Amino acid sequence: MWSSIANTILNHPDLRDISFIVDHNGSAAPTDFGTLEFANFIRLLESGRLYVKIGALHRRSDNIALMEPVVKAYANAAPNGIVWGSDWPHVNTTIKGLTPTPPIEVNTDEELRLLRSWLTDIEWNKMLVLNPRHAFSVEAW
């Protein structure tokens, strides 16, 4: 998917001053690592025109530890382009219809523990503090 819109994001004159925040790990699953589509997303991330929100790893893999190469690839390619998001309230997207369903149970502590073990101190600080501040144009308080 990202390959099909990369040229527009990078070159359309009306989008030159816009940064994009890509939710849910760029929709990459562990099986996407090493594919051409994943490499194209990495190149787009390296352009500095977008941020990728890391979080809700359970939405990409039942075994969230398998997301390690994806997360590390993002952090290595663009340490200034990663941000974290909790994905709260953890909506159950598998049940369709108009009736609200209870949120799914998510072990956010485990996700954060794994992310912390995969990222360097600098990457961790950028993901949680510096990059969101820049992405959302928030002045230091």
N, C-alpha and C positions, 0 to 999 in steps of 0.2 A: 504494500500500500504506500509506504513512504517514498519508494522510488517514483511512483506516478505523480507525486506532488512536489518533489524536491526542487525541480527546476522552477516551478511557480514560486515557491517560498523564497528561493535564493535570488530570483531575477525579476519578478514582477515589480514594476516601478511603484505601485501603490502599497507594496508590502515592505519596502526597504527599511523603514524605521520601526517595524513591528517585530517583537520577539514572541515566540510561541512557547507555550508550556504544554508538553505532551504527557498526558496522564497514563497511569497504569503501566509504567515501564516500557512505554512505546509499543505496547501490546506484544512484546517479545516473550516467548516461552523458552525454557531451556533447549528445546529441540531447534529453535531458530538460530542459536549461537553457531557461527561459522558459515551461515548461508549467505548468498548474495544479497538478499533483502536486508539481513542484519548488517552486513558491511555497508550497504547504502545508507542505512539509518545512522550508523556510526559516522560516516562522512558528513551527513547532514548535521549531526550533533557537533562535530568538529568545526563546523562553519561559524559557530557562535551565535547563530540565529534562533536557537531554541534551547529550552531546558527540558529535561526529562524528569518526571516525578517518579521517584523510586518509592515503592510502598505497595501494599496490598499484594504482596508476593504470592499469597494463596490463590489469587485470581489467575495466575499464570502457571502455577504448578501445585499439585497437592503436597508435594515435598518441597517446601520453600528453600531448603538448603541447595536444591538443584539450580536455583537462580544465581548462585555465586558467580559463574563466568559471565553472565549477562551484566550483573551489577558492576563487577570489576572492569569489564570492557567499557562501560559508560564512564566510570570514574577515571580510568586511564586515558581515554580519548578526550574527555572534556570535564576535568575536575571543576571548572567554573559553570558547568551546565547541568549539574545534578541538584535536585531538591528532594526533600522527603515529604510525604503526606500520609496521614493515617488511614485514609479512606473511610473514616467514620461517617455515617453510622453503620457501615458494613451491611448494606442492603443485599438481600438475597435475590440475585438476578436470574436464578434458575427457574423461579416460579413466575409465570406470566399472568397478566390480568390486572384488574384495577383494585383489587383488595390488598391493602398493605399486609405484609408478612413480617414476622419478627426478624430482627437482624441476625446474621449468622455469628457464631462465636469465633472470634479471632484472637490469637495469642500475639498481641502487639509486642509484649516484652520479648518474646522469642525472636520475632522479626527484627527488633532493634538490636538484640544481642548478636544475631548473625551479621547484620549490616555493620555493626561496630567492629566485629572481628575481620570483616572483609576489606574495610577501608582504612587508610592511613589516618593519623591524627589530623593532618591537614585536610584530607578529603572529607572526613567526618565533620569538621568545623565548617567547611564550605557548604556541605549539603544541608546542615541544620541552621546555620547562622548567616554566613556571608552571602551565599547565592540567593536565598529567599529575599534577603534585604535588597539585593540588586534587582532581582526579577520583579519585585513588587514596588520598587522605588521607595523604599522605606528608609528614612534617615535614622542613623544611630541615635538611641535615646540616652 
